């Protein structure tokens, strides 16, 4: 097996219960991202491989060996970043992981819709998790830390909404940036999605109560809507109906 030229791996979680709901998955983190989100939870993965000078990478042979050894204990592998679609040889990595008999999921910021379309067309992905930082307005440039091609993210949203794969939309809630109207707008953008998850930008920010209120706001537009870490409480249209109003007019901590 020729492993030369595979994407640079900067992290590995051998077993996770939270990166792919309902599955035990390994998580492979690739180096480099085209966004500069001020609230990025993994800033060490943002610089490109050339900026790291080859430092901090994990030998890909060791990563593949670890996943292969544990394949009977896993349901799948999540390839995350950074932004994995920046690497032209991402398909080669996915093909190897799928040869282990594992399902594959891509975690992406959605800025490269053509790459995602090609991966889906090649049947190299069973699911995509699209991380969204804000509604697709000028506010997105602030959340991303750079000017973003909003049209590209729109195309990714449309692609995933129209595809039969196990796809999920994830909105990071930063109460310093977003208000309920922004969450409502994003909910309309992904209307009809099978799964939307709202996640705090940092532990406790915002708290569970405001997140649940916002999930009721966005959940009107999607089949299933969850707060990260609470998979049993579904605020989507297909979930059990609960009484209560959408909540306050600002996103605050509990």
VENTA-V558031 format. One record per residue. N is the residue number from 1. RES is the residue in three letters. PSI is psi in whole degrees, -180 to 180 (* if undefined). BURIAL is # if it has 24 or more other ideal C-beta (glycine too) atoms within 12 Angstrom, else .. D_LAST is the distance of its C-alpha to the last C-alpha in Angstrom with 1 decimal. Layout:
n=N res=RES psi=PSI burial=BURIAL d_last=D_LAST
n=N res=RES psi=PSI burial=BURIAL d_last=D_LAST
This chain:
n=1 res=UNK psi=125 burial=. d_last=52.0
n=2 res=UNK psi=113 burial=. d_last=51.7
n=3 res=UNK psi=3 burial=. d_last=48.4
n=4 res=UNK psi=138 burial=. d_last=49.3
n=5 res=UNK psi=2 burial=. d_last=47.1
n=6 res=UNK psi=157 burial=# d_last=44.0
n=7 res=UNK psi=152 burial=# d_last=40.7
n=8 res=UNK psi=123 burial=# d_last=39.5
n=9 res=UNK psi=128 burial=# d_last=37.0
n=10 res=UNK psi=-1 burial=# d_last=34.6
n=11 res=UNK psi=153 burial=# d_last=32.6
n=12 res=UNK psi=128 burial=# d_last=32.8
n=13 res=UNK psi=117 burial=# d_last=30.6
n=14 res=UNK psi=-26 burial=# d_last=33.2
n=15 res=UNK psi=125 burial=# d_last=31.0
n=16 res=UNK psi=142 burial=# d_last=27.5
n=17 res=UNK psi=-2 burial=. d_last=25.8
n=18 res=UNK psi=-11 burial=. d_last=22.9
n=19 res=UNK psi=-14 burial=# d_last=24.8
n=20 res=UNK psi=98 burial=# d_last=26.6
n=21 res=UNK psi=128 burial=# d_last=25.1
n=22 res=UNK psi=1 burial=. d_last=27.7
n=23 res=UNK psi=151 burial=# d_last=29.9
n=24 res=UNK psi=119 burial=# d_last=30.7
n=25 res=UNK psi=144 burial=# d_last=31.2
n=26 res=UNK psi=153 burial=# d_last=32.4
n=27 res=UNK psi=122 burial=# d_last=30.8
n=28 res=UNK psi=120 burial=# d_last=33.1
n=29 res=UNK psi=126 burial=# d_last=31.7
n=30 res=UNK psi=151 burial=# d_last=34.1
n=31 res=UNK psi=140 burial=# d_last=34.4
n=32 res=UNK psi=135 burial=# d_last=34.0
n=33 res=UNK psi=149 burial=# d_last=31.9
n=34 res=UNK psi=2 burial=# d_last=32.8
n=35 res=UNK psi=164 burial=# d_last=29.3
n=36 res=UNK psi=55 burial=# d_last=27.8
n=37 res=UNK psi=125 burial=# d_last=24.1
n=38 res=UNK psi=-30 burial=. d_last=22.5
n=39 res=UNK psi=23 burial=# d_last=19.5
n=40 res=UNK psi=128 burial=# d_last=21.9
n=41 res=UNK psi=-13 burial=# d_last=20.9
n=42 res=UNK psi=62 burial=# d_last=24.7
n=43 res=UNK psi=-23 burial=. d_last=26.4
n=44 res=UNK psi=-16 burial=. d_last=29.4
n=45 res=UNK psi=-4 burial=# d_last=30.3
n=46 res=UNK psi=-47 burial=# d_last=30.5
n=47 res=UNK psi=144 burial=# d_last=34.0
n=48 res=UNK psi=162 burial=. d_last=36.9
n=49 res=UNK psi=-36 burial=# d_last=39.3
n=50 res=UNK psi=-31 burial=. d_last=41.9
n=51 res=UNK psi=-28 burial=. d_last=39.5
n=52 res=UNK psi=-13 burial=. d_last=38.9
n=53 res=UNK psi=32 burial=. d_last=42.6
n=54 res=UNK psi=1 burial=. d_last=42.5
n=55 res=UNK psi=145 burial=. d_last=40.4
n=56 res=UNK psi=5 burial=. d_last=37.5
n=57 res=UNK psi=154 burial=# d_last=38.6
n=58 res=UNK psi=133 burial=# d_last=39.2
n=59 res=UNK psi=125 burial=. d_last=42.7
n=60 res=UNK psi=-30 burial=# d_last=42.3
n=61 res=UNK psi=-42 burial=. d_last=44.9
n=62 res=UNK psi=-38 burial=. d_last=42.8
n=63 res=UNK psi=-49 burial=# d_last=39.8
n=64 res=UNK psi=-37 burial=# d_last=41.9
n=65 res=UNK psi=-40 burial=. d_last=43.6
n=66 res=UNK psi=-43 burial=# d_last=40.3
n=67 res=UNK psi=-44 burial=# d_last=39.1
n=68 res=UNK psi=-42 burial=. d_last=42.6
n=69 res=UNK psi=-34 burial=. d_last=42.8
n=70 res=UNK psi=10 burial=# d_last=39.6
n=71 res=UNK psi=-32 burial=# d_last=40.3
n=72 res=UNK psi=-13 burial=. d_last=41.0
n=73 res=UNK psi=-4 burial=. d_last=37.6
n=74 res=UNK psi=153 burial=# d_last=35.8
n=75 res=UNK psi=-25 burial=# d_last=35.2
n=76 res=UNK psi=-179 burial=# d_last=34.7
n=77 res=UNK psi=133 burial=# d_last=34.0
n=78 res=UNK psi=126 burial=# d_last=31.3
n=79 res=UNK psi=117 burial=# d_last=32.6
n=80 res=UNK psi=-172 burial=# d_last=29.9
n=81 res=UNK psi=-150 burial=# d_last=29.9
n=82 res=UNK psi=-163 burial=# d_last=30.0
n=83 res=UNK psi=103 burial=# d_last=31.6
n=84 res=UNK psi=-31 burial=# d_last=34.2
n=85 res=UNK psi=-5 burial=# d_last=36.2
n=86 res=UNK psi=-17 burial=# d_last=37.5
n=87 res=UNK psi=118 burial=# d_last=39.9
n=88 res=UNK psi=-26 burial=. d_last=43.0
n=89 res=UNK psi=16 burial=# d_last=43.8
n=90 res=UNK psi=-41 burial=# d_last=40.5
n=91 res=UNK psi=-36 burial=# d_last=42.6
n=92 res=UNK psi=-42 burial=# d_last=44.8
n=93 res=UNK psi=-45 burial=# d_last=41.8
n=94 res=UNK psi=-39 burial=# d_last=40.5
n=95 res=UNK psi=-40 burial=# d_last=44.0
n=96 res=UNK psi=-45 burial=# d_last=44.4
n=97 res=UNK psi=-38 burial=# d_last=41.1
n=98 res=UNK psi=-28 burial=# d_last=42.2
n=99 res=UNK psi=-16 burial=. d_last=45.6
n=100 res=UNK psi=-2 burial=# d_last=43.9
n=101 res=UNK psi=20 burial=. d_last=43.1
n=102 res=UNK psi=148 burial=# d_last=39.4
n=103 res=UNK psi=155 burial=# d_last=37.3
n=104 res=UNK psi=142 burial=# d_last=35.7
n=105 res=UNK psi=141 burial=# d_last=32.5
n=106 res=UNK psi=131 burial=# d_last=31.9
n=107 res=UNK psi=120 burial=# d_last=28.6
n=108 res=UNK psi=159 burial=# d_last=29.2
n=109 res=UNK psi=-3 burial=# d_last=28.0
n=110 res=UNK psi=10 burial=# d_last=30.6
n=111 res=UNK psi=-7 burial=# d_last=32.6
n=112 res=UNK psi=73 burial=# d_last=35.8
n=113 res=UNK psi=-34 burial=# d_last=36.4
n=114 res=UNK psi=-41 burial=. d_last=40.1
n=115 res=UNK psi=-42 burial=# d_last=39.4
n=116 res=UNK psi=-42 burial=# d_last=37.0
n=117 res=UNK psi=-44 burial=# d_last=39.5
n=118 res=UNK psi=-38 burial=. d_last=42.3
n=119 res=UNK psi=-40 burial=# d_last=40.4
n=120 res=UNK psi=-42 burial=# d_last=39.7
n=121 res=UNK psi=-33 burial=. d_last=43.3
n=122 res=UNK psi=1 burial=. d_last=44.6
n=123 res=UNK psi=42 burial=. d_last=42.6
n=124 res=UNK psi=-3 burial=# d_last=41.0
n=125 res=UNK psi=138 burial=# d_last=37.5
n=126 res=UNK psi=-20 burial=# d_last=36.1
n=127 res=UNK psi=159 burial=# d_last=32.7
n=128 res=UNK psi=134 burial=# d_last=30.7
n=129 res=UNK psi=114 burial=# d_last=27.0
n=130 res=UNK psi=114 burial=# d_last=26.5
n=131 res=UNK psi=123 burial=# d_last=23.7
n=132 res=UNK psi=142 burial=# d_last=22.7
n=133 res=UNK psi=-16 burial=# d_last=20.8
n=134 res=UNK psi=171 burial=# d_last=20.8
n=135 res=UNK psi=157 burial=# d_last=23.0
n=136 res=UNK psi=69 burial=# d_last=26.6
n=137 res=UNK psi=-173 burial=# d_last=27.2
n=138 res=UNK psi=-21 burial=. d_last=28.0
n=139 res=UNK psi=-26 burial=# d_last=24.3
n=140 res=UNK psi=-35 burial=# d_last=25.0
n=141 res=UNK psi=-35 burial=. d_last=27.3
n=142 res=UNK psi=-46 burial=# d_last=24.6
n=143 res=UNK psi=-33 burial=# d_last=22.3
n=144 res=UNK psi=-16 burial=# d_last=25.3
n=145 res=UNK psi=-2 burial=. d_last=26.8
n=146 res=UNK psi=166 burial=. d_last=30.2
n=147 res=UNK psi=130 burial=. d_last=32.0
n=148 res=UNK psi=143 burial=# d_last=31.5
n=149 res=UNK psi=93 burial=. d_last=34.0
n=150 res=UNK psi=-32 burial=# d_last=31.8
n=151 res=UNK psi=-37 burial=. d_last=34.8
n=152 res=UNK psi=-42 burial=# d_last=34.8
n=153 res=UNK psi=-40 burial=# d_last=31.2
n=154 res=UNK psi=-44 burial=# d_last=32.1
n=155 res=UNK psi=-37 burial=. d_last=35.1
n=156 res=UNK psi=-43 burial=# d_last=33.1
n=157 res=UNK psi=-49 burial=# d_last=30.8
n=158 res=UNK psi=-39 burial=# d_last=33.9
n=159 res=UNK psi=-48 burial=# d_last=35.6
n=160 res=UNK psi=-36 burial=# d_last=32.9
n=161 res=UNK psi=-30 burial=# d_last=32.5
n=162 res=UNK psi=0 burial=. d_last=36.2
n=163 res=UNK psi=150 burial=# d_last=36.6
n=164 res=UNK psi=3 burial=. d_last=36.7
n=165 res=UNK psi=175 burial=# d_last=35.0
n=166 res=UNK psi=77 burial=# d_last=31.9
n=167 res=UNK psi=151 burial=# d_last=29.7
n=168 res=UNK psi=141 burial=# d_last=25.9
n=169 res=UNK psi=138 burial=# d_last=23.9
n=170 res=UNK psi=124 burial=# d_last=20.8
n=171 res=UNK psi=122 burial=# d_last=18.5
n=172 res=UNK psi=122 burial=# d_last=16.5
n=173 res=UNK psi=111 burial=# d_last=13.5
n=174 res=UNK psi=108 burial=# d_last=13.4
n=175 res=UNK psi=-13 burial=# d_last=11.3
n=176 res=UNK psi=-11 burial=. d_last=14.1
n=177 res=UNK psi=-38 burial=# d_last=16.6
n=178 res=UNK psi=149 burial=# d_last=15.7
n=179 res=UNK psi=166 burial=# d_last=15.0
n=180 res=UNK psi=-33 burial=# d_last=15.2
n=181 res=UNK psi=-33 burial=. d_last=18.9
n=182 res=UNK psi=-40 burial=# d_last=19.2
n=183 res=UNK psi=-40 burial=# d_last=17.7
n=184 res=UNK psi=-43 burial=# d_last=20.0
n=185 res=UNK psi=-42 burial=# d_last=22.9
n=186 res=UNK psi=-38 burial=# d_last=22.4
n=187 res=UNK psi=-39 burial=# d_last=22.3
n=188 res=UNK psi=-34 burial=. d_last=25.6
n=189 res=UNK psi=-37 burial=# d_last=27.0
n=190 res=UNK psi=24 burial=# d_last=26.6
n=191 res=UNK psi=133 burial=# d_last=27.6
n=192 res=UNK psi=-5 burial=# d_last=29.3
n=193 res=UNK psi=148 burial=# d_last=27.7
n=194 res=UNK psi=-29 burial=# d_last=27.8
n=195 res=UNK psi=130 burial=# d_last=24.5
n=196 res=UNK psi=132 burial=# d_last=21.4
n=197 res=UNK psi=135 burial=# d_last=18.5
n=198 res=UNK psi=130 burial=# d_last=15.2
n=199 res=UNK psi=143 burial=# d_last=14.1
n=200 res=UNK psi=149 burial=# d_last=11.7
n=201 res=UNK psi=-25 burial=# d_last=13.8
n=202 res=UNK psi=158 burial=. d_last=13.0
n=203 res=UNK psi=122 burial=. d_last=11.4
n=204 res=UNK psi=4 burial=. d_last=7.7
n=205 res=UNK psi=100 burial=# d_last=8.2
n=206 res=UNK psi=177 burial=# d_last=6.6
n=207 res=UNK psi=179 burial=# d_last=4.3
n=208 res=UNK psi=-41 burial=# d_last=6.4
n=209 res=UNK psi=-50 burial=. d_last=5.8
n=210 res=UNK psi=-32 burial=# d_last=6.5
n=211 res=UNK psi=-42 burial=# d_last=8.9
n=212 res=UNK psi=-39 burial=# d_last=10.5
n=213 res=UNK psi=-41 burial=# d_last=11.1
n=214 res=UNK psi=-32 burial=# d_last=12.7
n=215 res=UNK psi=-34 burial=# d_last=14.6
n=216 res=UNK psi=-34 burial=# d_last=16.1
n=217 res=UNK psi=-52 burial=# d_last=17.2
n=218 res=UNK psi=-29 burial=# d_last=18.9
n=219 res=UNK psi=-19 burial=# d_last=20.1
n=220 res=UNK psi=-19 burial=# d_last=22.6
n=221 res=UNK psi=-10 burial=# d_last=24.7
n=222 res=UNK psi=163 burial=# d_last=24.9
n=223 res=UNK psi=-50 burial=# d_last=26.2
n=224 res=UNK psi=134 burial=# d_last=23.3
n=225 res=UNK psi=129 burial=# d_last=19.7
n=226 res=UNK psi=159 burial=# d_last=17.3
n=227 res=UNK psi=133 burial=# d_last=14.0
n=228 res=UNK psi=131 burial=# d_last=15.3
n=229 res=UNK psi=-2 burial=. d_last=15.8
n=230 res=UNK psi=65 burial=. d_last=15.8
n=231 res=UNK psi=-16 burial=. d_last=19.4
n=232 res=UNK psi=-9 burial=. d_last=20.1
n=233 res=UNK psi=108 burial=. d_last=17.9
n=234 res=UNK psi=120 burial=# d_last=19.7
n=235 res=UNK psi=8 burial=# d_last=18.6
n=236 res=UNK psi=179 burial=# d_last=21.9
n=237 res=UNK psi=-29 burial=. d_last=25.0
n=238 res=UNK psi=-6 burial=. d_last=26.6
n=239 res=UNK psi=171 burial=# d_last=23.8
n=240 res=UNK psi=140 burial=. d_last=23.5
n=241 res=UNK psi=135 burial=. d_last=22.5
n=242 res=UNK psi=142 burial=. d_last=19.6
n=243 res=UNK psi=161 burial=. d_last=19.3
n=244 res=UNK psi=152 burial=. d_last=16.7
n=245 res=UNK psi=163 burial=. d_last=16.3
n=246 res=UNK psi=-23 burial=# d_last=14.9
n=247 res=UNK psi=-165 burial=# d_last=12.0
n=248 res=UNK psi=171 burial=. d_last=11.6
n=249 res=UNK psi=-3 burial=. d_last=14.0
n=250 res=UNK psi=158 burial=. d_last=11.9
n=251 res=UNK psi=109 burial=# d_last=9.5
n=252 res=UNK psi=173 burial=# d_last=6.6
n=253 res=UNK psi=155 burial=. d_last=3.8
n=254 res=UNK psi=* burial=. d_last=0.0
